[in-house]
Amino acid sequence: MLIGGGGETGAETADFLAEYGHAITVLEMKSAIVEEMQYVHRMALLERLARNKVEIITGATVRRFVDGGVICERGGGRETLAGFDDVVLAMGAVAYNPLGDALKDKVAEIHVIGDAVKARSAKEANEEASRVAVAV
Ligand SMILES: Cc1cc2nc3c(=O)[nH]c(=O)nc-3n(C[C@H](O)[C@H](O)[C@H](O)COP(=O)(O)OP(=O)(O)OC[C@H]3O[C@@H](n4cnc5c(N)ncnc54)[C@H](O)[C@@H]3O)c2cc1C
């Protein structure tokens, strides 16, 4: 199975599936995976991935999906990685807020918070919720 994206979502998905015996390859465009994870958690996660023989390919940017794999750019060249039964996409999240625009002229006041502003963490969503709660 190929997991596109070695952020927290991709790496934790790899961790979960590898524990159940799946052969996993993680493809990440940066030079390392889960760079932003807290050190202790990151070390434990990397150790489990190594123990479960998860293949980690870094510095490789997915450019196109093809039958059973992807075409990626790595080290200045293009290469095809194929032979995968499944591909999991974990290449980031973006804000989705169609209601914000739809409600703009229908209500007197509107406060948009959390991932509807920008996909981040629950901590940031909670902070914004608290600020809005105090303000109103
Ligand atoms: C795999 C994964 C792991 C994560 N792990 C962490 C973590 O460890 N720590 C951390 O801090 N953050 C983590 N996050 C991020 C965290 O989940 C989000 O930042 C947080 O949930 C944002 O809260 P929110 O209320 O803005 O959005 P959400 O939690 O997405 O809530 C929005 C809700 O609105 C509902 N909704 C959407 N449209 C409509 C509609 N039209 N009508 C009614 N309801 C609607 C949705 O169904 C959803 O229930 C993780 C995210 C993912 C995807």
The ligand as an SDF file (V2000), in Angstrom:
LIG
                    3D

 53 58  0  0  0  0  0  0  0  0999 V2000
   -6.2340   12.4070   11.3520 C   0  0  0  0  0  0  0  0  0  0  0  0
   -6.2310   13.6770   12.1630 C   0  0  0  0  0  0  0  0  0  0  0  0
   -5.5890   13.6810   13.3850 C   0  0  0  0  0  0  0  0  0  0  0  0
   -5.5590   14.8310   14.1510 C   0  0  0  0  0  0  0  0  0  0  0  0
   -4.9160   14.8190   15.3690 N   0  0  0  0  0  0  0  0  0  0  0  0
   -4.8680   15.9250   16.0990 C   0  0  0  0  0  0  0  0  0  0  0  0
   -4.2140   15.9280   17.3740 C   0  0  0  0  0  0  0  0  0  0  0  0
   -3.6560   14.9250   17.7930 O   0  0  0  0  0  0  0  0  0  0  0  0
   -4.2070   17.0830   18.0940 N   0  0  0  0  0  0  0  0  0  0  0  0
   -4.8040   18.2230   17.6500 C   0  0  0  0  0  0  0  0  0  0  0  0
   -4.7810   19.2450   18.3620 O   0  0  0  0  0  0  0  0  0  0  0  0
   -5.4550   18.2550   16.4560 N   0  0  0  0  0  0  0  0  0  0  0  0
   -5.4970   17.1470   15.6850 C   0  0  0  0  0  0  0  0  0  0  0  0
   -6.1370   17.1610   14.4610 N   0  0  0  0  0  0  0  0  0  0  0  0
   -6.7620   18.4160   14.0160 C   0  0  0  0  0  0  0  0  0  0  0  0
   -8.0980   18.5990   14.7000 C   0  0  0  0  0  0  0  0  0  0  0  0
   -8.8800   17.4390   14.5120 O   0  0  0  0  0  0  0  0  0  0  0  0
   -8.8110   19.8100   14.0960 C   0  0  0  0  0  0  0  0  0  0  0  0
   -7.9600   20.9280   14.1110 O   0  0  0  0  0  0  0  0  0  0  0  0
  -10.0690   20.1360   14.8850 C   0  0  0  0  0  0  0  0  0  0  0  0
  -10.9370   19.0270   14.8530 O   0  0  0  0  0  0  0  0  0  0  0  0
  -10.7540   21.3750   14.2830 C   0  0  0  0  0  0  0  0  0  0  0  0
  -11.9820   21.5510   14.9360 O   0  0  0  0  0  0  0  0  0  0  0  0
  -13.1990   22.2230   14.1870 P   0  0  0  0  0  0  0  0  0  0  0  0
  -14.3350   22.2170   15.1410 O   0  0  0  0  0  0  0  0  0  0  0  0
  -12.7730   23.5140   13.5870 O   0  0  0  0  0  0  0  0  0  0  0  0
  -13.5150   21.2680   12.9360 O   0  0  0  0  0  0  0  0  0  0  0  0
  -14.0480   19.7770   12.9470 P   0  0  0  0  0  0  0  0  0  0  0  0
  -13.5650   19.0050   14.1210 O   0  0  0  0  0  0  0  0  0  0  0  0
  -13.7490   19.2370   11.5840 O   0  0  0  0  0  0  0  0  0  0  0  0
  -15.6120   19.9670   13.1410 O   0  0  0  0  0  0  0  0  0  0  0  0
  -16.4300   20.4990   12.1180 C   0  0  0  0  0  0  0  0  0  0  0  0
  -17.7720   19.7910   12.2550 C   0  0  0  0  0  0  0  0  0  0  0  0
  -18.7160   20.4520   11.4520 O   0  0  0  0  0  0  0  0  0  0  0  0
  -19.5010   19.4900   10.7850 C   0  0  0  0  0  0  0  0  0  0  0  0
  -20.0510   20.1180    9.5990 N   0  0  0  0  0  0  0  0  0  0  0  0
  -19.4020   20.4560    8.4570 C   0  0  0  0  0  0  0  0  0  0  0  0
  -20.2560   20.9930    7.5740 N   0  0  0  0  0  0  0  0  0  0  0  0
  -21.4650   21.0200    8.1660 C   0  0  0  0  0  0  0  0  0  0  0  0
  -22.7590   21.4570    7.7670 C   0  0  0  0  0  0  0  0  0  0  0  0
  -22.9970   21.9770    6.5600 N   0  0  0  0  0  0  0  0  0  0  0  0
  -23.7600   21.3420    8.6690 N   0  0  0  0  0  0  0  0  0  0  0  0
  -23.5410   20.8060    9.8870 C   0  0  0  0  0  0  0  0  0  0  0  0
  -22.3450   20.3650   10.3120 N   0  0  0  0  0  0  0  0  0  0  0  0
  -21.3210   20.4680    9.4620 C   0  0  0  0  0  0  0  0  0  0  0  0
  -18.5330   18.3650   10.4860 C   0  0  0  0  0  0  0  0  0  0  0  0
  -19.2130   17.1550   10.2410 O   0  0  0  0  0  0  0  0  0  0  0  0
  -17.7220   18.3360   11.7810 C   0  0  0  0  0  0  0  0  0  0  0  0
  -18.3160   17.4980   12.7510 O   0  0  0  0  0  0  0  0  0  0  0  0
   -6.1970   16.0090   13.6880 C   0  0  0  0  0  0  0  0  0  0  0  0
   -6.8590   15.9960   12.4570 C   0  0  0  0  0  0  0  0  0  0  0  0
   -6.8650   14.8410   11.6920 C   0  0  0  0  0  0  0  0  0  0  0  0
   -7.5880   14.8460   10.3560 C   0  0  0  0  0  0  0  0  0  0  0  0
  1  2  1  0
  2  3  1  0
  2 52  2  0
  3  4  2  0
  4  5  1  0
  4 50  1  0
  5  6  2  0
  6  7  1  0
  6 13  1  0
  7  8  2  0
  7  9  1  0
  9 10  1  0
 10 11  2  0
 10 12  1  0
 12 13  2  0
 13 14  1  0
 14 15  1  0
 14 50  1  0
 15 16  1  0
 16 17  1  0
 16 18  1  0
 18 19  1  0
 18 20  1  0
 20 21  1  0
 20 22  1  0
 22 23  1  0
 23 24  1  0
 24 25  2  0
 24 26  1  0
 24 27  1  0
 27 28  1  0
 28 29  2  0
 28 30  1  0
 28 31  1  0
 31 32  1  0
 32 33  1  0
 33 34  1  0
 33 48  1  0
 34 35  1  0
 35 36  1  0
 35 46  1  0
 36 37  1  0
 36 45  1  0
 37 38  2  0
 38 39  1  0
 39 40  1  0
 39 45  2  0
 40 41  1  0
 40 42  2  0
 42 43  1  0
 43 44  2  0
 44 45  1  0
 46 47  1  0
 46 48  1  0
 48 49  1  0
 50 51  2  0
 51 52  1  0
 52 53  1  0
M  END
$$$$
